[in-house]
Amino acid sequence: MKTIIEPFRMKSVEPLTLTTESEREIYLKEANYNLFALKSDHVLIDLLTDSGTSAMSTKQWAGIQLGDESYAGSPSYYRFEKAVKELAPFKHIIPTHQGRAAEKILFSILENKNKVIPNNTHFDTTRANIESCQIEALDLVRKEGLDPELIHPFKGNIDLDKLRNLLETRGDDVPLVMLTITNNSGGGQPVSMANIRATKALCDEFGKLLFLDACRFAENAYFIKLREQGYADKMPKEIVQEIFSYADGMTMSAKKDALVNMGGWLAMNDDDLAMKARNVLILTEGFPTYGGLSGRDLDAIAVGLEEIVDEDYLSYRLASTAYLGNALDKLGIPIMKPVGGHAVYIDARRMLPHLAPLEYPGQALAIEMYRLGGIRACEIGTVMFGRQADGSEQAAAMDLVRLAIPRRVYTQSHMDYCIECLAELNSNKDKLKAIKITWEPSMLRHFTAHFSLIE
Ligand SMILES: *Cc1c(COP(=O)(O)O)cnc(C)c1O
């Protein structure tokens, strides 16, 4: 059979609340047009994020029952550690309550004077954590990654010439090199094995550690299987193991490719760095065998890591994301191509050319998707990245709206509903109004800023 189906069935269901357009207009005003401020039971299809929104399996729920809540030395920790090492055999596996906690710990134990950390594209929390440690966060994604229309199999690749140049000119200032797989802020685009291998070779040449921001390692691995020569016959797990064999450490949000609702870890081979990390962990997260998580959470991760490298799951996962993206493409809605692993990114700047970047076309589109269809998506553009460290405001490289697909949660008819809603929106898109920010906090403004529509 050609049809790729959801490789699971439902055993326990959660009702969705249907709302009307006029109700949603009130909810929007109450939320100051910030979709993060909506009550989630007023959202019909929630594509805000794929983070922590996965449906857990029967085996994961069974794992929850086995959780051992001992303060120190819990068997849950050892099951978690074994499952991580099966894929990513780093010497030290340090659990944290989520990915950003791992980031915060990692960057706070590095020297920070005049330092710079390169990445293909830093995710927003990664950038914010680096900058809050007074380190510069530098994006060096290849130029193909910044062209939303260009079809290229590995638009997440880091620009190796730029990285070499940085290491040659400011090598002493680089405490470590990062690669984000898949490249979330750059459209969920994968990084090739060749690029990971070459980045590692450069790091070795200059004596630098390579850390992977590996939140979507399994999706990245499956793209490698589908697109990179020499990997078609490999199991996803083998590809994952090869990816991690090139790294010296990783930060991880288990809320993504570990199929759980909360969790993360920091891993590394370096003993000295690990000791420093565990010292901070004890201050901010907890004892090293639970690090901000319950024993049951660690067991759910351990099972999730077995399920995430299942070929049937990964094949369905990438096919179902592409299903939504290809349908929008057929409607003439400009999307980031090719479709990434966890989300479809609409190019709002191109879709709404009557709105300038500082009129926040991405926010305008996200607001209208909710108003019209109760669908919640996330602006990744000038609202998220426009405010500069010096206080000025500039257009972000792109104005995208991300439709992130929670793992194992929505069916194809839910996606068909989203497609219908976007078709209707697209036929009235010229009427979308410009947006202005009426209040914003000093950092990570997209989470809490207030907006209004310019009438
Ligand atoms: C989600 C994410 C993070 C941060 O993880 P949290 O669990 O949300 O704190 C870091 N990097 C990338 C690429 C992510 O997608």
The ligand as a Gaussian input file, in Angstrom:
#p B3LYP/6-31G(d) Opt

LIG

0 1
 C       12.936000      23.512000      22.298000
 C       14.302000      23.788000      21.928000
 C       15.238000      24.184000      22.892000
 C       14.886000      24.450000      24.327000
 O       14.273000      23.374000      24.964000
 P       13.155000      23.564000      26.086000
 O       12.849000      22.187000      26.537000
 O       11.979000      24.245000      25.442000
 O       13.717000      24.402000      27.170000
 C       16.536000      24.379000      22.462000
 N       16.894000      24.219000      21.187000
 C       16.019000      23.847000      20.230000
 C       16.477000      23.668000      18.817000
 C       14.695000      23.627000      20.566000
 O       13.827000      23.263000      19.616000

